[in-house]
């Protein structure tokens, strides 16, 4: 049975063994911009149920108190959480753009349901898999050239979507630790107090809206399992497709950090670098239901039987690593 937030918060405070004053200090020290207005009266109203903080603030509180955010999301009653109807048009435009563009023009059969695979890749593995793809993206030519000069000093992560023949139908690739990118002129300079809390996702490929959201959900589940304690922001390269950019900016409040124009006359589209607040993105009702469904699926998953993704294997590996570090 799902607890109301006031009951969850009371339980968290009791389990942590801290006072209300200490909780306020902890939240303001860790996430000042989000909790600078928090005082004893507001916290008291949260605890007695007279008011409830926005969902993203609930997630921040859980993070600060060491609560497993993955399990907390599973426990939520999402039937009471609605998203603004003004989102509908933006979501419709995105779905229309993705479902009636590449997929209907493809010679390859594109299944609705695909299997996904998350991996950590060496420089060589990354280039063999995605080098040709990124070599065709002229706006990122200078960035990719500088990045690839670092060779094996950069570790890559990737998510690929495959059909039943193991052919890749979609992908994202990313870099979890991006401190070394701050010195690249073709990138941006991230404040030092944020760079270690940030990661990067490079331009990806997908042929319909189902695959687009599958990549998002896979990435967020990986974050909840392995990176939620240390990462708060994602910098994301997105092609200049209006429905996608509007979706990211309007619904997820993504910030535009830099625009990369085409460097080849054959290229018609530039690339935007957007910045996302991960917790605020997860708390968006459009995503949250999909994330909860995936987490519930993983809870029941037998990795020996289910081959739709390898998230369960990652979850078990992370869990075992955590136990070893505690011991």
N, C-alpha and C positions, 0 to 999 in steps of 0.2 A: 504494500500500500504506500502511495506517495505521500511524503510529509509536506505540510505547508512550510514555506520558507522560515517563518518565525520559529517553528519547531526544529527545523534543521539547524538554524543558527544557534539556538539555545544548546542543542546537542554538541555542536562543534566547539562552542566556547567551553562547555563543561569538559569535553574530552581533552581539549588543549590545556585546560587548567589556567586560563588567563582571565584577567578582569576586563570589564568593558573599556576602561581607560587604556589598558594595554592593547586591546584590539584596535582602538582608534589610532593609537600611535603606530602600530604595526602597519595598518592600511595606508596611512598617510606617508609613512617612511618608504614603503614599497611602491605605491601608486598615488603619488601626491595629487596629480592633476585630476584624478578621478574621485578622490576622497577628501580634498582640501576643505570642503564645506561640512564634513561630517562632525557632529558634536554629540554629546551625551543624550540630548533630547531626541535627535533623529534616530540614534541607535536604539533608544528605548522604544520608540514607535515601531521600529522594525521587529523588535523582540515581542511586543505585545500584539502585533498584527494590525495595528492601526494604519500602517503604511508598509509598502514593500518596495525595495530598491529595484531598478531595472535588472533584467536578467543578466546582462553582462557584468554588472557590479556583484551580483550573487556569485558569478563564476570567479571574479577576482578575489572575493572573500574566501571562497573555497581554496583557491590556489595559495593564498597567504597563510592559511591555517593548515596546509598540508593535507587537505582532503583530496581523495582521488576524484578528479574531475570527470573521468570516464564513467565511474560508477554513479556519480551525482547526476549526470545527464541521463543515464539509464533510468533513474528513479523519478524523473520529472513527469508530471501529468501534463502533457502538451495539448490536451483537448481544451484547456483554458487559455492557451496562448494563441493569439491571432496576429496576422500581419496586416498592415494597412492595405486597404483596397487600391490605393494609388500605386502599389507595386505591380498590380495585375498587368497593366499595359506594358510596362518595362519587361516583365517576365515573358509575356506573350511575344513581344518583338524579338527577344533573344531566342526563344524556342523556334519561332518561325524562321529566323535567319540561319540557325544551325540545322534544322530539320529539312529545309527546302533549298539547300545550297549544295554543299559538297556531296552529301550522301546520295541525293537523287541523280547526281551526275557521275557517280563512280561506276566503273566497270566491274569492280570487285563487290561480291556479295557482302553486305554489312549486317551482321546479326544484331538484334536488339540487345541481347544479353551476351556479355563477353566475360572472359576471365582476366583478372588483373594480377600483376606481379610487381612487388616493390623490392628494390635491390639497392645495395651500396656498390658503386661502380668505381673502378680505378680510372685514371685518365685514359688509358688505352681502351678499356671497355666502353667508356663514354663515347670516344671518337668513333670507334667501330660501329656503334649502334646509331649515333645521332649526328656524326660529323657531316655527312652529306646533307642532311636536313638543314642544319644551321649554316652550312656553307652557301645555301641558296637564299638566306635572309640578309639582304644587303644592308638594311639599316643597322644591324648588329655586327657588321663585318669588323669594324675596328675593335669593338668590345671583345668579340670572340677571339680575334687575333691576339690581343693582349692576354686574355684569359688562358688560351692554350699554350702561350709561352711559359706559363708556370708549370705545365706538365703535371707530374705526379705529386707536386706540392699541394694540389687541390683534390679534395675528395668529393665525389659526386653521389647523389641519390637519384633514383629514377622510379617512375611508375609507368608501366606499359599495359595497354589493353590488347589482348590477343583473341583471335577467333579459334575455332576448333582445330585449325591446321597450324596453330602456333605462329600465324602471321600477325605482325604488329599493326593494329588499326588506330592506335592513339597513344600519346605519351606526354609526360612532363618530365623534365629533368631539373634537379635543384642542387644547391650548395648550402649545407647547413651552417658552416662557419665561414663568414665572409669578411673577416678582418683584412685579409690580404687584398681584397678588391678595392678597399678604400684608397689605395695608391694608384689606381688605374684612371688616367685622365678621361677615358671614354665612359666611365661609370659616374657616380656621384660621391660626394663626401658625406658620410653618415656620422653624426655626433658620436664621440667616443663612448658616452654613457648609454648608447643604443646599439652600437655595432655588434657587441657580443650577444645582444638579445634579439638579433635579426638574422634572417636567412633569405635566400634568393631562389625564386623559381623562374626558369627560363621559358621562352616561348614554347608552347606545346602544340599538339595536333589532336583533333578529334573530329568525327564526321557527323555527329548528331548531338542533341541536347542530353540524351540519356548518357552518352559517353562523357560529355562535359561534366555533368554532375557526379558521375561515378569517379572521375579523377579527383574532383574536389573532396568527395566523401572519403576516399581512400587516403588522401593527403591529411585530412583532419584527424582521421582515426590514428594514423601514424603519429601525428603530433600529440594526441591525447595519451598515447602509449609511451612515447619515448622522449618528447621534447617540451612538454607543457611547463615544466619547472624552470626552464632556462630560456625559452624563446617567447617573445611577445609580438614581433612584427615580421611580416613577409613583404619583401620587395618582389614585384611580379612583372615580367615583360608580357605585354598584351599587344597583339596586332591591332592596328587602327581600324577596327570594325565597330561602327557606331553602336549597334545593339549591345555588344560585349562591354564596351567602355562605359556606356550609360548604365548598364546593369551593375557594374563594379562600383561606379561613383555614386549612383543614386540609392541603391539598395544596401551596399556594404560600406558606403562612405569612404571609398578608397581615395587617397590623395594622389594627384598627378605630380610626379617628381621630375620627369624628364621626357622629352620627345625626341626620337631618333628618326630623321627623315630618310627616305629611300636614297641609296647611293648608286643605284643602277636605274637607267631610263626604263628598263623593262618592268621594274617594280612599281606598283601603283600605291602601295600602302606603307606607311611608316609604322613605328613601334613606340608604344608608350611604356614607361616604367612607372608602375603604380605602387603605392605603399598601403598595406592593409594592417589594421589592428586585428590580430588573430582572434582574440577573445570576443570582440564585438562582432566579428564575422560569424563565429560559431553560434553566438546568441541570436542571430537573425532567424526568425521562425521558418523562413523558406528553406534554410539548410538544416535546422535543428531536427526536424522530423525524420529527414533522410539519415542523419547521423545516428539518431537514437535507434532507428530500425537496423542499421548496420551493426551497432554495438550489441543489440539484443540478439541478432543473428550470430555474432561471434561468441556470445555467451553459451549458445547451444551447439556451436560448431565442433565437429570432429574432423580435424585436419587430415586424417587418414581417409575419410570418406568424401569430404567436400573439396573440390579443386577449383572453386570459383575465384579464390584469392589466397594469398599467403599471409593475411593479417594475423590469423591465429598463431601461426608459427612465430611471427615476430613478437606477438604478445607474450608467448611462453618464453621466448629467448630473453626478452627484456625483464620479465618477472624473475627468471633464474639469475640473471646478472645482478639484479637488485638484491636478491637474497644473499648472494655470495659477498657483495660489497658490505652488507650489514654484518655478516658473520666475520 
